[in-house]
């Protein structure tokens, strides 16, 4: 099954929580108060003037949008990440029991048929495909592509089919040992002459089974690449595999195809193993292995086709409801609640089915330990399905609220100052202009650096007349210049690509519009997520 990760809230570049975002001015109004697109021109201090320093303690940032700025529209944002992921068989998924196991652990994801949004510590949610032109001061629109953040790991890197890294999580070794032990016990009953060699055969079965799971995941990955959706990684885990597709399909038809190809490939593999088994003697090692792989792939396909999130069948149901209603959120809600009902059904029904022998057990000599094992497996499966359904709902709500994050609305008005301006004088000008940020410019008015609000707070008031703003500034890099037109997921992707505490916001012409604080974006993100979905 594919899981998607999503856009998360950005964090400050120095990894410190921006809990006291102090701005350099006293007014505590919204993010900015621009009368126009650009900052006021700097006013040099009067030489020799000896006046007391005004109260210029930075005021806490607030989320009040400026009345002159457009508010967020209601158009739906693209999903940060969605996916389906093939479910592997667990301890009782080996031939003879037929009990399916649950999908692998997921990260964020993202609503993850195609991670979620998840918060982005080290630019974890990477940039993707499109190069977005940002208007930079003094830089042409066609700026060079942003550097790709360091690729997150996820276990042991096994390869990069189609350019997508495939990781084996440490938990896989636990499930491989478990499958080896369980399947080895069954081989002892079917082929007792193997002796201890049965565990080598069982280990081969575990590896071959997870190779089948990888084929399932690659089906999702190839479809995603075909639809130009970025795939972050494939991970093989305890309960299966995860294809982390970082964007949502643009249409319900593509969403359906993206979800269906995984179970379809598992069904094809089951058919191939069945055909390969026909000419083989049933009582041989090869015959038992082929039969086990056929049953296991059939279980993976059937389990993933169950119509509830986060399974592939839930993605397919979501696509159908999305097509009928025209609203992705409606499809997500319907599929998520069906997923929760499915979780309850698994919790209650799976032990009963195993006890009755409907799933391949004898039904008569079921001991106490078998009953406990069945109940534990059912509880794990139910918990994974229930949690995945809830994550899908949260991710859908995030996608609805993402358009409310607009750089133009959240930007603070800035006052340009020269390098040697005393901090007290810079704050006086900011207070007089109703601004809440300082931009250091050269003699021609070109921005050089941003004065960090955290550094301002750390300077005692009686020291500010003797501290130049240049000592509190962070030099501007290309990644710290963002367009005033950015919003939603595109804005979050840009901030995650270059983690910092403040960013210079510029118009398409390159003119300075103001300063965007990561703390303001974080607060707006949390505030948007706290509002109920209409």
Residue pairs with C-beta under 8 A, 6 or more apart in sequence:
1 83
1 84
1 85
1 86
1 87
1 103
1 113
1 220
1 240
1 241
1 242
1 243
1 262
1 304
1 310
1 311
1 312
2 82
2 83
2 84
2 85
2 112
2 113
2 114
2 217
2 220
2 224
2 242
2 243
2 244
2 245
2 258
2 259
2 262
2 312
2 315
3 81
3 82
3 83
3 84
3 85
3 106
3 107
3 108
3 109
3 110
3 112
3 113
3 115
3 116
3 242
3 243
3 244
3 245
3 310
4 79
4 80
4 81
4 82
4 83
4 109
4 110
4 111
4 112
4 113
4 114
4 115
4 116
4 244
4 245
4 246
4 247
4 248
4 395
5 80
5 81
5 107
5 108
5 109
5 110
5 112
5 115
5 116
5 117
5 118
5 124
5 125
5 232
5 244
5 246
6 79
6 80
6 81
6 108
6 109
6 110
6 111
6 112
6 115
6 116
6 117
6 118
6 125
6 246
6 395
6 398
6 399
7 80
7 81
7 116
7 117
7 118
7 120
7 125
7 398
7 402
7 489
7 492
7 493
8 80
8 108
8 116
8 117
8 118
8 119
8 120
8 124
8 125
8 492
8 496
9 119
9 120
9 492
9 521
9 522
9 525
9 526
10 119
10 120
10 492
10 495
10 496
10 499
10 518
10 521
10 522
11 17
11 119
11 120
11 121
11 499
11 518
11 522
12 18
12 499
12 500
12 501
12 518
12 519
13 498
13 499
13 500
13 501
13 518
14 501
15 121
16 454
18 454
18 501
18 517
18 518
18 519
18 522
20 60
20 457
21 60
21 61
21 453
21 517
21 519
21 520
21 523
22 57
22 58
22 59
22 60
22 61
22 453
22 454
22 456
22 457
23 58
23 59
23 60
23 61
23 412
23 436
23 437
23 453
23 517
24 56
24 58
24 426
24 427
24 430
24 435
24 436
24 437
24 438
24 451
24 453
24 456
25 56
25 58
25 59
25 427
25 430
25 431
25 433
25 434
25 435
25 436
26 55
26 56
26 57
26 59
26 431
27 33
27 59
27 431
27 434
27 436
28 59
28 60
28 62
29 62
29 64
29 434
30 62
30 63
30 64
30 65
30 66
31 61
31 62
31 63
31 64
31 65
31 66
31 409
31 410
31 411
31 412
31 436
31 516
31 517
31 520
32 66
32 69
32 411
32 412
32 413
32 414
32 435
32 436
32 514
33 66
33 413
33 434
33 435
34 66
34 68
34 69
34 411
34 413
34 513
34 514
35 68
37 484
37 507
37 511
37 513
38 507
38 511
38 512
38 513
39 413
39 414
39 415
39 416
39 433
39 435
39 439
39 512
39 514
40 415
40 416
40 429
40 433
40 435
41 416
41 445
42 415
42 416
42 417
42 418
42 421
42 429
42 441
43 429
44 418
45 421
45 422
45 425
53 424
53 428
53 461
53 464
53 465
54 424
54 427
54 428
54 431
56 424
56 427
56 428
56 430
56 431
56 461
56 464
57 461
58 427
58 436
58 453
58 456
58 457
59 436
61 412
61 436
61 517
61 519
61 520
61 523
63 410
63 520
63 523
63 524
63 527
65 71
65 409
65 410
66 409
69 406
69 408
69 409
70 406
70 408
70 409
71 404
71 406
71 409
72 403
72 404
72 405
72 406
72 409
72 487
73 403
74 403
75 403
76 328
76 329
76 399
76 400
76 403
77 399
77 400
77 401
77 402
77 403
77 488
77 489
78 247
78 248
78 250
78 399
78 488
78 489
79 111
79 114
79 247
79 248
79 328
79 395
79 396
79 399
80 110
80 111
80 115
80 116
80 117
80 118
80 125
80 246
80 247
80 248
80 395
80 398
80 399
80 402
80 489
81 108
81 109
81 110
81 111
81 112
81 114
81 115
81 116
81 117
81 118
81 125
81 232
81 244
81 245
81 246
81 247
81 248
81 395
82 110
82 111
82 112
82 113
82 114
82 245
82 247
82 248
82 249
82 255
82 315
82 395
83 109
83 110
83 112
83 113
83 114
83 115
83 220
83 242
83 243
83 244
83 245
84 113
84 114
84 220
84 243
84 258
84 259
84 262
84 304
84 310
84 311
84 312
84 314
84 315
85 103
85 104
85 106
85 112
85 217
85 220
85 240
85 241
85 242
85 243
85 262
85 310
85 312
86 103
86 213
86 216
86 217
86 220
86 240
86 241
86 262
86 263
86 266
86 300
86 304
86 312
87 100
87 101
87 102
87 103
87 104
87 239
87 240
87 300
87 303
87 304
87 311
88 101
88 103
88 104
88 175
88 209
88 210
88 213
88 239
88 240
88 241
88 300
89 99
89 100
89 101
89 179
89 209
89 296
89 299
89 300
90 99
90 100
90 101
90 102
90 175
90 178
90 239
90 377
90 380
90 381
91 99
91 101
91 178
91 179
91 182
91 373
91 377
92 98
92 99
92 101
92 182
92 354
92 373
92 374
92 377
93 99
93 100
93 101
93 179
93 296
93 299
94 179
94 182
94 183
94 186
94 205
94 292
94 296
95 183
95 186
95 288
95 291
95 292
95 295
95 296
96 186
96 360
97 182
97 354
97 359
97 360
97 361
98 295
98 299
98 359
98 360
99 299
99 350
99 354
99 359
99 360
99 374
99 377
100 299
100 300
100 302
100 303
100 381
101 239
101 240
101 377
101 381
102 239
102 240
102 380
102 381
102 384
102 385
103 239
103 240
103 242
103 304
103 310
103 311
103 384
103 385
103 388
104 169
104 235
104 236
104 237
104 238
104 239
104 240
104 241
104 242
105 169
105 171
105 237
105 238
105 239
105 242
105 384
106 112
106 115
106 242
106 310
106 388
106 391
107 115
107 116
107 118
107 242
107 244
108 115
108 116
108 117
108 118
108 391
108 395
109 115
109 116
109 117
109 118
109 244
109 391
109 395
110 116
110 117
110 118
110 244
110 391
110 395
111 117
111 248
111 332
111 391
111 392
111 394
111 395
111 396
111 399
112 242
112 244
112 245
112 310
112 388
112 391
112 392
112 395
113 245
113 255
113 258
113 259
113 309
113 310
113 312
113 314
113 315
113 318
114 224
114 229
114 245
114 246
114 247
114 248
114 249
114 255
114 258
114 315
115 125
115 232
115 244
115 246
116 391
116 395
116 398
117 125
117 395
117 398
118 124
118 125
120 492
120 496
122 149
122 150
122 152
122 499
123 149
123 150
123 496
123 497
123 499
124 149
124 152
124 496
125 246
125 492
125 493
125 496
126 148
126 149
126 151
126 230
126 232
126 246
127 145
127 146
127 148
127 149
127 493
127 497
128 230
128 246
128 247
128 493
129 228
129 230
131 145
132 490
132 494
133 141
133 142
133 143
134 141
134 143
134 481
134 482
134 483
134 486
134 494
134 506
135 141
135 483
135 484
135 506
135 507
135 508
135 509
135 510
136 143
136 478
136 481
136 506
136 510
137 446
137 447
137 481
137 504
137 506
137 510
137 511
137 512
138 446
138 510
139 478
139 481
139 510
141 508
143 478
144 478
146 478
146 479
146 494
146 497
146 498
147 479
147 497
149 496
149 497
151 165
151 233
152 232
152 233
153 167
154 165
154 167
154 169
154 233
154 235
155 167
155 168
155 169
155 170
155 172
155 235
155 236
156 167
156 168
157 165
157 166
157 167
158 166
158 167
158 168
159 165
159 166
160 166
161 218
161 221
162 218
162 221
162 222
162 225
164 221
164 225
164 231
164 232
164 233
164 234
165 233
165 234
166 214
166 233
166 234
166 235
166 236
167 233
167 234
167 235
167 236
168 235
168 236
169 235
169 236
169 237
169 238
171 237
171 238
172 210
172 236
172 237
172 238
174 238
175 206
175 238
175 239
176 203
176 206
176 207
176 210
179 202
179 205
179 206
179 209
180 199
180 202
180 203
180 205
180 206
181 199
181 202
182 202
183 201
183 202
183 205
183 206
183 292
184 198
184 199
184 201
184 202
187 194
187 198
187 201
187 202
187 288
188 194
188 198
190 283
190 288
191 198
191 283
191 285
191 288
194 201
194 285
201 285
201 288
201 289
204 289
205 289
205 292
205 293
208 289
208 293
209 292
209 293
209 296
210 236
210 241
212 266
212 269
212 293
212 296
212 297
212 300
213 236
213 240
213 241
213 300
214 234
214 236
214 241
215 265
215 266
215 269
216 241
216 262
216 263
216 265
216 266
216 269
216 300
216 304
217 234
217 236
217 241
217 242
217 243
217 262
218 234
218 265
219 261
219 262
219 264
219 265
220 243
220 245
220 258
220 259
220 261
220 262
221 231
221 234
221 243
221 245
222 261
223 257
223 258
223 261
224 230
224 231
224 243
224 245
224 258
225 231
227 249
227 250
227 254
227 258
229 245
229 246
229 247
229 248
229 249
229 258
230 245
230 246
230 247
231 243
231 244
231 245
231 246
232 244
232 245
232 246
233 244
234 241
234 242
234 243
234 244
235 241
235 242
235 244
239 380
239 384
240 300
243 262
245 258
248 255
248 328
248 399
249 255
249 258
252 319
252 320
252 322
252 323
252 328
252 331
253 319
253 323
255 315
255 318
255 319
255 322
256 315
256 316
256 319
256 320
258 315
259 312
259 313
259 315
259 316
259 319
260 312
260 316
262 304
262 312
263 300
263 301
263 302
263 304
263 305
263 312
263 313
264 301
266 297
266 298
266 300
266 301
266 304
267 297
267 298
267 301
269 293
269 297
270 294
270 295
270 297
270 298
270 301
273 290
273 291
273 293
273 294
273 297
274 290
274 294
276 290
277 287
277 290
277 291
277 294
280 286
280 287
280 290
281 287
282 288
282 291
303 311
304 311
304 312
304 313
305 311
305 312
305 313
305 316
306 313
306 314
306 342
307 313
307 314
307 316
307 317
307 335
307 338
307 342
308 314
308 317
308 335
308 336
308 338
308 339
308 340
308 341
308 342
308 343
308 385
308 389
309 315
309 317
309 318
309 332
309 335
309 336
309 338
309 339
309 388
309 389
309 392
310 339
310 385
310 388
310 389
310 391
310 392
311 339
311 342
311 385
311 388
314 335
314 336
314 338
314 339
314 389
314 392
315 335
317 331
317 334
317 335
317 338
318 328
318 331
318 332
318 334
318 335
319 331
320 331
321 330
321 331
321 334
321 335
322 328
322 330
322 331
323 331
325 331
328 396
328 399
329 396
329 397
329 399
329 400
329 533
332 392
332 393
332 395
332 396
333 393
333 396
335 389
335 392
336 389
336 390
336 392
336 393
336 396
337 389
339 385
339 386
339 388
339 389
339 392
340 385
340 386
340 389
340 390
342 385
343 381
343 382
343 383
343 385
343 386
343 389
344 382
344 386
346 378
346 381
346 382
346 385
347 378
347 379
347 381
347 382
348 378
349 378
350 374
350 377
350 378
350 381
351 371
351 374
351 375
351 378
353 359
354 361
354 366
354 370
354 374
355 361
355 363
355 366
355 371
355 374
356 363
357 363
357 364
361 370
397 529
397 533
398 529
400 533
401 528
401 529
401 531
401 533
402 488
402 489
402 492
402 528
403 487
403 488
404 488
404 524
404 528
405 487
405 488
405 491
405 492
405 521
405 524
405 525
405 528
406 486
406 487
406 488
406 491
407 482
407 483
407 484
407 485
407 486
407 487
407 491
407 505
407 516
408 484
408 485
408 487
408 505
408 513
410 516
410 517
410 520
410 521
410 524
411 484
411 505
411 513
411 514
411 515
411 516
412 435
412 436
412 437
412 514
412 515
412 516
412 517
412 520
413 433
413 434
413 435
413 436
413 437
413 514
414 435
414 436
414 437
414 438
414 439
414 512
414 514
414 515
415 426
415 429
415 430
415 433
415 435
415 437
415 438
415 439
416 438
416 439
416 440
416 441
416 445
416 447
416 512
417 425
417 426
417 429
417 438
417 439
417 440
417 441
417 451
417 469
418 440
418 441
418 442
418 443
419 440
419 442
419 448
419 468
419 469
419 470
420 468
420 470
421 468
421 469
422 464
422 465
422 466
422 467
422 468
422 469
423 456
423 459
423 464
423 465
423 467
423 468
423 469
423 472
424 464
424 465
425 465
426 438
426 451
426 469
427 456
427 464
429 435
430 436
430 437
430 438
436 515
437 450
437 451
437 453
437 502
437 514
437 515
437 517
438 450
438 451
438 469
438 515
439 447
439 449
439 450
439 451
439 504
439 512
439 515
440 447
440 448
440 449
440 450
440 451
440 469
440 470
440 473
441 447
441 448
442 448
447 476
447 504
447 512
448 473
448 475
448 476
449 470
449 473
449 474
449 475
449 476
450 473
450 474
450 476
450 480
450 502
450 503
450 504
450 515
451 469
451 472
451 473
452 472
452 473
452 474
452 501
452 502
453 501
453 502
453 517
454 501
455 472
455 473
456 472
459 467
459 472
474 480
474 500
474 501
474 502
476 504
477 498
479 494
479 497
479 498
479 500
480 498
480 500
480 502
480 503
480 504
481 503
481 504
481 506
482 491
482 494
482 495
482 503
482 504
482 505
482 506
482 516
483 505
483 506
483 507
483 508
484 505
484 506
484 507
484 508
484 513
485 508
486 494
491 521
492 521
495 503
495 518
495 521
499 518
500 518
501 517
501 518
501 519
502 515
502 516
502 517
502 518
503 515
503 516
503 517
503 518
504 512
504 515
504 516
505 512
505 513
505 514
505 515
505 516
506 512
506 513
507 513
